[in-house]
Amino acid sequence: MKLITLLISLCLFFPLTALSATDDVKEYSWFTIEVISFSRNKNSQLTEKWPFVPPIEVIEDITLTPELPDFTDNNQLDIIPVPDDEMELKKQAYSLGRSSSITIQSHQAWRQKGLDKENAPWINLSSKNERLTGKIQISLARYLHANLDMSILNPDWNQSQVSYENTLSDNSNMTRTSKQIPFISHRRMRSGELHFIDHPLAGVLIKIERYTLPTTETISSQALTINANEINPS
């Protein structure tokens, strides 16, 4: 209950600014996206029952690295990683990290074009310890949409169950314990609002902001300002 109250209070910091068909989507064709994913620190022997499920479908995704190009040519995808010092959800990440009941698995931010579902990229959100793996897609139609395709390591699963699972046929009616629990969700989003996607074993915070891509003139002006300050420091 305390964790849910914390997350609700975090979400209330942000205004509800919807992106609908009445907005000029051409003017706001780029967006800054920031995502925090976390797992819940629950002990084994949970009251929830997790039936066996097949592995999630592998979809090509992008792993954010500083080496990704800022701007690609017309035949490639445009992705701009946002450096850590420009992230806006640091306070939220700090508050979540202080809770003994959760562990932050991934905190990433990037900028991308507002593309439809067929062309929007999937961004890898997998954690290093593989407790939470998968990806997220942010697409733009009449509204912004988030598609989450993730998998959570089952705290009740252990290696001794592998031989037992392998003895069961695909048509078996017996219940098998799944090593990976699906965390799949679709959510219509609002720009400028902090969204929370919940699961008994995990959660994801998402914030999307409109972004104006700097023009060549803007970059040149910024460079001139920097040079002037270096020559005449205040």
Number of C-alpha atoms within 10 A of each C-alpha: 5 9 13 11 10 14 17 14 11 19 19 12 10 14 12 13 12 15 20 15 10 8 12 10 17 8 11 16 16 20 19 20 21 20 22 22 23 22 22 16 14 14 8 10 10 11 6 7 11 17 12 15 13 10 12 15 7 9 10 11 15 15 13 17 11 10 8 14 13 12 11 12 8 7 6 8 15 18 20 21 20 19 12 11 7 9 17 12 20 14 11 15 18 11 13 20 14 11 15 10 13 18 17 21 21 19 19 20 22 18 21 21 22 20 16 15 17 7 13 17 22 21 20 20 25 18 17 10 9 12 18 28 22 23 23 21 18 25 24 21 14 13 16 21 18 17 17 21 22 20 22 19 18 19 17 15 15 11 8 8 13 13 9 11 15 10 9 13 9 7 6 9 8 11 12 16 20 22 23 22 22 22 21 16 14 13 14 13 22 20 23 17 19 24 23 20 16 13 15 10 18 22 19 19 21 22 22 22 18 18 16 12 15 9 9 9 9 11 11 12 12 12 12 12 12 13 12 11 11 10 9 8 8 5
